[in-house]
Amino acid sequence: MRKEYSKWMPVSDGNLSGIEGWLDSLAKEGFFLKEADGRSWYFWKEEPKPVRYRLDAVTEKEGRLDPEKQADYESMGWRYVCTHKKLYHIFRADDPETEELHTDGLVESIALERMEQKFRRDRMWAIGTTAAWGICIFFWHGLISYPIVPLVTLDFTLLYWIVWMCFSIGVLRQDVKSCRELREIKESLEAGERPAVMEESKNRGRREKGKFVMKVVCMMAVLALMFSSIKTKGSVSEELETRKLPSLEVLSLGEVLPYDREKPKLQDERYLEERNFLMRDNYRIMEERWIKRPDGTTYMARLHAWYYELKFSLLTVPFYDGLVEKYCGGAETKRITPAREIEGSSEIREQGAQMDDCVLSEKYGQQMLAARAGNKILVLRYEGEGSLAEQLDQIEELLTQKTEGGL
């Protein structure tokens, strides 16, 4: 039983003479082409013998070899082997005396046409991806303003755009390479010479295969981080039974009506816990609940809380500053200092004394708060009739309590 081997194509799809030379040399080693699948080509191992391979451009609409053409070529001594990417059919002649399938001029014109198509495609991709990246930079300005936040939290939006940018650079690099290859082919044709076969094809094959392996490894690493970062999902009510959390109930932002599970569309409560190697604890809370006023009427209040406890103190302050810029930037802020002072106010001077820093702001009808105590950080976004500024003692208690006791 013949054994099948896989080999990495060492040259580009447009280097027809290089592919033919590569297949011819492998035949002398006993490897005969069975199938061409992308960059991996498959071979049978047989007794070595000199054969010739030739590539014939696909002209059929479906990409399938025309039976009449196949019969004509076989009558000339050229046996059909396979088709590669609907670009060209591959034929093999076992008799060294078999008449040449094409003239050199035709092969050269096919190679030039293929390279021109390759160049146009790479140029379009380069322009498109570069323009897309520029648009994303404009809309996702936060990646420029506070890059440490998505880096520390392993924001996969950032990872996605990094991959996208690397892809854009790769396309631009390929575009430059295509221009150079096209220019070299044109110069060869103008000089009446055959385009040179790419040298060191084996080394290039290893490099190309190494790049492919690295892409797969990077993709697997990103997927591993993605699936390992999210640990638990649940409801705020269930979590409050065992621990104290920055919720509407704990912050006493009005009388919170019980969660009505029969009307889930009118309210919401979600708890999402995330972990990564930089965080000791990290979770988010999203609440949308009905609050009862003293006169018996109700209104809808919304609270979104982010809690972070970093493992490394070196990252805490810059990460906190990034969060302040992200959530409280662009609005008038009140900053609490360790000296128990609140800029522009004296009514809540004694609150928040044990916190290292706390920032209050309001924009778009929402109250924002960012507070830090040691390596613990809490960010709140509240929309309702209550006041976060009046709940600093509760927030301070949440931040300064031991992690085992709640946060």
Phi, psi and omega in degrees: 000129181289143180262141183261139180234149177248135178226145182276127180296121190273354182232172180286163180299330183277349181275076186298314181295326178294319179295316179299317179295323179295314180295321179298318181292324179292324178299324179292341176266357178099012179252119184241131187300134174250314185205144176249115183232095181064231179273342180265122178248144187248140187228149168269145175263117181224187178292128181300142175198153181282122175227169177237140175245143175223146181254134182238120184302138178287124177244350180285146184296318182276350183085002180265142183296131178292127182303322179295318177297318180299318179294319179297315182294321180295326177294336178273351180104010181252116183264133180290134180252302181191178177238138183250113173052027183058025178262314180204150173272147182247127180241156182226137176241120182277337181267120180300339182271002181298138180300142181300139183288317180230161169279159180299323181299320180292317178300318180296319180294323178295317180298317180295318180297318179297318180291325177296318177296318179298318179296315180296319180295314180296323180294318178296316178297319181297314180295315182296313182291323178294318178296319179297319179296319178299320178295318181295322177300322181293314184279324181262054183298340180299332179293340177265322185287320182219070184295336183293333182295304179293334179290315182289322181275002183052052179293119184285347170296317178295315179301321179298315182289329175296315178298319180297319180294319178297321178296319179298317178297319178298320179294318178297320178296318178294326178296315178298319179296319180297319178300317181293316180295319179296319180295320179295320179294317179298318179297322179294319180293320179295330179274000181073025181248159177280137178305136184293142175286137183298133180271165179053045183296325180296318178296319180296322178300319178295319180295316180297318179294322177297320177297317180297316179298319179296321177298317180295317180298315179297318179296318178295323179295317178297317179296321179297317178296321182297314184279340180270344184282323180273119184259306185220152173228146179187196180255153179295319182301317179294320180292326181293343179288338184239348183206161179264124184234158177286079183244172177300323180293312184291322181281358176055044179271056180101173179278108183278123179288148180304147180291123181265104183289347179277348179232063185293337183285342182265000182203168183204143172207116182226142178234125181230119180256130181233147179224149167209175188292349178264348186247137170275327177206142183198119178212166177232147176232133177232116181234139175220098190228160176276134180245135181266127177280164178301331181275005177096346177282165183234160173214161181268128176242146181231134179225130175236121183239139174238127178239133180227136170231107186276151178278333186244120182298331182299331182270345190298308185295309178298325177294318178296317178299323177295321178295320178298317179296321183290313188262331184248353181291155179079013179216160177292128186241156171241124185247125177271131180254163178302343180276013177065036179247143174239121183299128177081007181209150177234358185287330183240037184298326186273357183271155175070026186292329184272355177278144178288327180197150178206134181234131177244140177206168178216129177205147181056032179075012181240140175270135179239141178219135173231126184225149181222136174219109185065232178266007181260136182227137178229131177238131181235140171233117188235139177228110183174191183268353178279184183226123176293329181297336180271000183245024184295326179296318178295318180295319178298319179297320179296321183283328187264352178287161181290148182300322181294335183273352180181269177286000000 
